[in-house]
């Protein structure tokens, strides 16, 4: 009997060994028939799976006999489940077609890393806001991108003016001056021109927003110590796009935007125009504006020339004109007197040009050239004081890309000039500067096999005031399985000293002395991050995605605004550093028409000066983002949000209170138009409810840090038209 049982066991195992099959398929787009790279395939109820290679080919080995269900997933495409019975009847390689999600397909290609890889195949960690998510965030704040970024894990927008609403971007808790904002690879929002940048960029003509957290100076030069935000514009396609959005708010604000795009045989164009209006708004009845009065006009036309199949050229012009005034609400309404005299006026004129030329040399090689000129004129006026000046900057770059099956090389040269001239002030007190930076960079991406990818980069910059900077960077991607991947990366960064920081903006640059170049060093950083990505299907309809990021950045030679007398401020460099370390975790659950997003950020940011460690101000150490979406495709969208901010240390030594923010959004869609309604800050959370925003008399207020909303509960709604 024992011998019979033993023989049966041997026979079963022998059969199992030889009852294993190999599967090979080609994945393509169902409309364009293009090969799809980076498609994940998973066999349900097993650990077997794989990913398509550079030729769109998928191979999975050791598949047991019987009926097997394959789940195919790719960014920008609908998930697809197909059943195969093994052994297969045919030896021909099947072609599997995936259906795109329309605009979400644009999420696949990442431009910020300078390569043309997909998210799944990029060793550098890149986060994107695109497609439906970008559209939904646009419903909440159609006039600017502040909310779009503030509701992302690890990013916090910091309001720098209590009455004029000026804001900056903080990534992983670091000061906004360490975040570099670019538009299609052009540095259009740096230095003086970055002050109102967040408030003057509307999202309607954006295809996607890409964020790299951590030092990115190797890719784009100085300024990206905390991270990089690349605003990617829409480009024309064969299908005409004509969109309009009209939005109104309970605070009597108005946003009207239009976007047109179309590609013809040899020519294409995009045109974006908008008008944004704000009415002075004081929900706390304290006599000061939480939302200022403003009028803004924006016009961004672009022309695309397709000279032949291998050569294209595009030129663009961006313009923004705005008048903004906040302060005593009675003064703004025209009722100013001795008791109602405080105001803050901002006038800005922003003009820039962009030119980009691309030439495909052969199947592996491409040459690119880009150039931009920018002019920015801004004046800030408060009672008995004004600050104004003009900034001229230019950027030119030439790069070469060579791509093979296993490796990609990118190298280039760029020249960046930046000049600021302050108006009507003594030469000894003017914060003028004239910077010229020459840079050379090289980047290599290498795939030794299908599971491992390395990205190495090296940049050398020469800056006319602060010398030479050598900036290496290294990133690695390891695809452990179709469900699990890991990234590890790090690099060096630098920031040239400037007076245009959050702290100086908060006091309208009043009595801020120029940076003494001879006695000041450039700020330098070192940082790295490690993240894990896990995606699985708990059932046929329930998908789970988890991403955890561990980060660390240290900034040496930090520039700190210091009061040196009752009137004057000077930037000094105390002995020590600033560092930030923490965790970001994102969880996404998808079930039929429901999606649940949960994000948690732990940002532990500290200053280490002269042997003493203190908490960095205006950082919520713990943040929680919760979003629940219900969507019937092309018919209905409903969203519910809840955000938590832990207590923040303030610059005056006090500690701000913790708070929650809630929101609700609904949009009803038809074929060519939709209507939307958004309830922001449902609980009417306002700093003026539980804390003060200024001290002293209202005619000459001294403003405290703004760490919570001041505008409170606001309803907005409108209509979107697509023709």
Secondary structure, DSSP 4 states (H G I P E B T S, - for coil): -HHHHHHHHHHHHHHHHHSEEEEEEEEEETTT--B-SS-EEEETTSS-EEE--TTSEEEEEEEESEEEEEEEE-TTB--EEEEEEES-S--SPEEEEE-B-GGGGGGSB--TTSS--BGGG-SS--EEEEHHHHHHHHHH-TT-SHHHHHTSTTEEEEE--TTT--EEEEETT--GGGEEEEETTEEEE-GGGGTTTGGG--STTEEEEEEEES--HHHH-TT-SSEEEEEEEP---SS-EEEEEEEEETTS-EEEEEEEEEE-SSEEEEEEEEEEEE--B-TT-SSB-SB-EEEEEEEEEEEEEEEETTEEEEEEEEEEEEEEEEEBHHHHTT--BTTB--EEEEEEEEEEEEEEEEEE-SSSEEEEEEEEEEEEEEEEEETTEEEEEEEEEEEEEEEEEEE-SSEEEEEEEEEEEEEEEESSS-TTT---EEEEEEEEEEEEEE-SSSSEEEEEEEEEEEETTTEEEEEEEEEEEEE-SSSEEEEEEEEEEEE---S-SHHHHHTTTTTBPPP-GGG-PPEEEEEEEEEEEEEEESSSSEEEEEEEEEEEEEEES--EEEE-SSS-EEEE--SEEEEEEEEEEEEEEEETTEEEEEEEEEEEEEEEETTEEEEPSS--SEEEEEEEEEEETTTEEEEEEEEEE---B-TTS-BPPPEEEEEEEEEEE-SSEEEEEEEESTT---HHHHS-SEES-GGG-EE----S-SS-SEEEEEEEEE-
